[in-house]
């Protein structure tokens, strides 16, 4: 019997985000992966006007996975990029300082310093202008009520208030661009579809609970969640998704003895619009 994957997953993810009225098209890596998502329980962690956050523990891609998925409405949530000063700081500390409702770690940085590896722009000012010429895979561009994820193009600098460039461009117009790789790690992902922004934390390096994903597996996941454009941010021990009302929602592995938050460079955060 032929399984109609789109109908299966669309129904499940719709249930997960029904309070925001989203209809989410999907495309899974295999039928088995589609069924895994369709049958797993999605627990609502937090819900407000413009933001829904859910968690799932499931067997996906033949491995245990732990996911946190946030969906935000850009008409009700204002997005920003923040960059710490001379020292790396935890996502939770930076987010609280900016009055954020939700935040994730941002771009790759030069450990132990917070200096970005790729171009970062905050409030129209480049953190390091020399990085403007550096090649990057994709970018997050943010302005009032607008968030884009697209190919990095230095000519776009004047069009956005905040910019964060990263190397791992996953999806473009729903088409998977992620390269094949066997390496599974924790991942932080950002995607967009119209006025929706998706922030996803994929835990990993936790045997028996959370394996992590390859870039291509992340791209399939973002497809399933309905993103048309998606970008891989810094991951590994940096992967953190924080909520004002709940604290850190996923289980980072970058702290002491591989547990807890790592101090990071930039973050992407959102505040509720008044």
C-alpha positions as CSV (number, residue, x, y, z in Angstrom):
1,X,0.0,0.0,0.0
2,X,1.4,3.4,-0.9
3,X,1.7,5.8,2.0
4,X,0.8,9.4,1.4
5,X,3.5,11.1,3.3
6,X,2.3,14.7,2.9
7,X,-1.1,14.0,4.4
8,X,0.3,12.1,7.3
9,X,2.9,14.6,8.4
10,X,0.8,17.6,7.6
11,X,-1.9,16.4,10.0
12,X,0.5,15.7,12.8
13,X,2.4,19.0,12.6
14,X,-0.8,20.9,12.2
15,X,-1.9,19.3,15.5
16,X,1.3,20.4,17.2
17,X,0.9,24.0,16.1
18,X,-2.9,24.1,15.8
19,X,-3.2,27.0,18.2
20,X,-1.5,29.2,15.6
21,X,-3.5,27.9,12.7
22,X,-0.6,26.8,10.6
23,X,-0.8,24.4,7.7
24,X,2.6,22.9,7.2
25,X,3.7,21.0,4.0
26,X,6.2,18.2,4.5
27,X,8.7,16.0,2.8
28,X,10.4,13.2,4.8
29,X,13.6,11.3,4.1
30,X,11.8,8.0,4.2
31,X,8.3,6.7,4.9
32,X,9.7,5.3,8.2
33,X,10.8,8.8,9.2
34,X,7.4,10.2,8.3
35,X,5.7,7.6,10.4
36,X,8.1,8.2,13.3
37,X,7.1,11.9,13.4
38,X,3.5,11.2,12.9
39,X,3.3,8.8,15.8
40,X,5.5,10.7,18.3
41,X,3.9,12.9,21.0
42,X,4.7,16.6,20.6
43,X,4.5,18.3,24.0
44,X,3.7,21.9,24.2
45,X,6.3,23.7,26.3
46,X,5.1,27.2,25.9
47,X,2.4,29.2,24.1
48,X,1.8,32.9,23.8
49,X,0.3,35.2,21.3
50,X,2.7,34.8,18.4
51,X,4.9,32.0,19.7
52,X,4.5,28.2,20.2
53,X,7.3,25.9,21.5
54,X,7.0,22.1,21.4
55,X,9.4,19.3,22.3
56,X,9.6,15.7,21.0
57,X,11.6,12.6,21.9
58,X,11.5,10.1,19.1
59,X,13.4,7.5,17.0
60,X,14.3,9.3,13.7
61,X,16.8,8.4,11.0
62,X,17.3,5.1,12.8
63,X,18.5,6.9,16.0
64,X,17.1,8.4,19.2
65,X,16.5,12.2,18.7
66,X,15.5,15.0,21.0
67,X,14.0,18.1,19.4
68,X,12.7,21.5,20.5
69,X,10.8,23.4,17.8
70,X,9.6,27.1,18.1
71,X,7.4,28.8,15.6
72,X,7.1,32.6,15.8
73,X,4.9,35.1,14.0
74,X,6.9,38.1,12.8
75,X,3.9,40.3,13.1
76,X,3.8,39.7,16.8
77,X,7.5,38.9,17.6
78,X,10.4,41.3,16.8
79,X,13.7,39.5,16.0
80,X,17.2,40.8,16.6
81,X,20.8,39.7,16.6
82,X,23.1,40.4,19.6
83,X,26.8,40.2,19.9
84,X,28.7,40.3,23.2
85,X,31.6,42.5,23.9
86,X,35.1,41.2,24.7
87,X,34.0,37.9,26.3
88,X,31.7,35.1,25.3
89,X,28.5,34.9,27.3
90,X,25.8,32.3,27.8
91,X,22.6,32.5,25.6
92,X,20.5,32.8,28.8
93,X,22.5,35.8,30.1
94,X,22.5,37.7,26.8
95,X,18.8,37.0,26.2
96,X,17.8,38.2,29.7
97,X,19.9,41.4,29.2
98,X,17.9,42.2,26.0
99,X,14.5,41.4,27.4
100,X,14.0,38.5,25.1
101,X,11.1,36.1,25.1
102,X,13.1,33.5,23.2
103,X,16.7,33.1,22.0
104,X,19.1,30.6,20.4
105,X,22.8,30.7,19.9
106,X,23.9,32.4,16.7
107,X,26.9,32.2,14.4
108,X,30.2,30.4,14.6
109,X,32.9,32.2,16.7
110,X,36.6,32.1,17.5
111,X,36.6,30.2,20.7
112,X,37.5,31.3,23.4
113,X,36.8,34.8,22.1
114,X,33.4,35.9,20.9
115,X,34.7,37.2,17.6
116,X,32.5,36.0,14.8
117,X,33.9,33.8,12.0
118,X,31.4,35.3,9.4
119,X,29.9,38.7,9.0
120,X,27.6,40.0,11.8
121,X,25.7,43.3,11.8
122,X,23.8,44.7,14.7
123,X,21.7,47.8,14.5
124,X,23.3,48.7,11.1
125,X,26.9,48.4,12.4
126,X,29.3,45.7,11.4
127,X,30.9,43.8,14.3
128,X,34.0,43.3,12.1
129,X,33.8,45.1,8.7
130,X,36.7,43.0,7.3
131,X,34.4,40.0,7.3
132,X,32.2,41.6,4.7
133,X,34.3,40.1,1.9
134,X,34.4,36.6,3.5
135,X,32.4,33.9,1.7
136,X,29.5,32.5,3.6
137,X,26.8,30.0,2.7
138,X,23.7,31.8,3.9
139,X,22.4,34.7,6.0
140,X,19.7,35.8,8.4
141,X,18.5,39.3,7.6
142,X,16.3,41.1,10.1
143,X,14.4,44.4,10.0
144,X,11.1,45.6,11.5
145,X,8.6,42.8,11.0
146,X,10.8,41.1,8.4
147,X,13.1,38.1,8.7
148,X,14.8,36.5,5.7
149,X,17.0,33.4,5.3
150,X,18.8,33.5,2.0
151,X,22.2,33.1,0.3
152,X,24.8,35.5,1.6
153,X,25.2,38.5,-0.6
154,X,27.3,41.4,0.7
155,X,25.2,43.8,-1.4
156,X,22.3,43.2,0.9
157,X,24.0,44.9,3.9
158,X,22.2,48.2,3.5
159,X,18.8,46.5,3.3
160,X,18.8,45.0,6.8
161,X,19.1,46.3,10.3
162,X,20.7,43.0,11.7
163,X,22.6,40.4,9.7
164,X,24.1,37.1,10.8
165,X,26.0,35.0,8.2
166,X,26.6,31.3,8.6
167,X,28.2,28.5,6.5
168,X,25.4,25.9,6.3
169,X,22.6,26.9,3.9
170,X,20.1,24.0,4.1
171,X,17.0,24.9,2.1
172,X,16.2,27.3,-0.7
173,X,12.6,27.6,-2.0
174,X,12.1,24.2,-0.4
175,X,15.0,22.5,-2.3
176,X,17.6,20.8,-0.2
177,X,21.1,22.2,-0.6
178,X,22.8,20.6,2.4
179,X,25.8,18.4,1.4
180,X,26.0,14.7,2.3
181,X,27.9,14.1,5.5
182,X,28.0,11.2,7.9
183,X,28.7,13.4,11.0
184,X,25.8,13.7,13.4
185,X,26.1,16.6,16.0
186,X,23.8,18.8,18.0
187,X,22.4,21.5,15.7
188,X,20.8,24.9,15.9
189,X,18.6,25.7,12.9
190,X,16.6,28.7,11.7
191,X,14.0,28.7,8.9
192,X,11.4,30.9,7.5
193,X,8.2,30.5,5.6
194,X,6.4,33.7,4.9
195,X,5.7,35.5,8.2
196,X,6.7,32.5,10.2
197,X,10.2,31.9,11.8
198,X,11.2,28.5,13.0
199,X,13.9,28.0,15.6
200,X,15.0,24.4,16.2
201,X,17.4,22.8,18.6
202,X,18.5,19.3,17.9
203,X,20.2,17.7,20.9
204,X,23.1,15.3,20.5
205,X,26.1,13.6,22.0
206,X,23.9,11.9,24.5
207,X,23.9,8.1,23.8
208,X,20.5,6.5,24.1
209,X,18.7,9.8,24.2
210,X,19.9,12.2,21.5
211,X,22.2,11.3,18.7
212,X,22.2,14.6,16.7
213,X,21.8,15.0,12.9
214,X,23.8,15.5,9.7
215,X,23.2,18.7,7.7
216,X,21.1,16.8,5.2
217,X,19.0,15.2,7.9
218,X,18.5,18.7,9.3
219,X,17.4,19.9,5.9
220,X,14.8,17.2,5.7
221,X,13.6,18.0,9.2
222,X,13.1,21.7,8.3
223,X,11.2,20.7,5.2
224,X,8.9,18.6,7.3
225,X,8.3,21.6,9.6
226,X,7.3,23.7,6.6
227,X,10.3,26.0,6.1
228,X,11.0,27.1,2.6
229,X,14.4,28.6,3.5
230,X,16.7,27.2,6.3
231,X,20.1,27.8,7.7
232,X,22.4,25.8,10.0
233,X,23.8,28.0,12.8
234,X,26.6,27.2,15.2
235,X,25.9,23.8,16.8
236,X,27.7,21.2,18.8
237,X,28.2,22.3,22.4
238,X,26.8,25.7,21.5
239,X,23.3,24.5,20.7
240,X,20.9,26.2,23.1
241,X,17.2,27.3,23.0
242,X,16.1,29.5,25.8
243,X,12.7,30.8,26.9
244,X,12.0,33.6,29.3
245,X,9.3,31.6,31.0
246,X,11.1,28.2,31.1
247,X,14.9,28.9,30.9
248,X,16.9,26.6,28.7
249,X,14.5,24.1,27.1
250,X,16.9,21.7,25.4
251,X,19.9,19.9,26.9
252,X,23.1,21.7,25.9
253,X,26.3,19.6,26.0
254,X,28.9,22.5,26.0
255,X,29.3,23.2,29.7
256,X,31.4,21.6,32.4
257,X,31.7,17.8,31.9
258,X,29.6,18.0,28.7
259,X,26.5,19.4,30.5
260,X,24.8,22.7,30.5
261,X,25.3,25.9,28.5
262,X,28.5,27.0,26.8
263,X,29.5,30.7,26.6
264,X,29.0,31.7,23.0
265,X,29.3,34.7,20.6
266,X,26.2,36.0,18.9
267,X,22.6,35.1,19.6
268,X,19.3,35.4,17.7
269,X,16.5,36.5,19.9
270,X,12.9,37.8,19.7
271,X,10.8,40.1,21.9
272,X,7.0,40.4,22.0
273,X,5.8,43.4,20.1
274,X,3.7,45.9,22.1
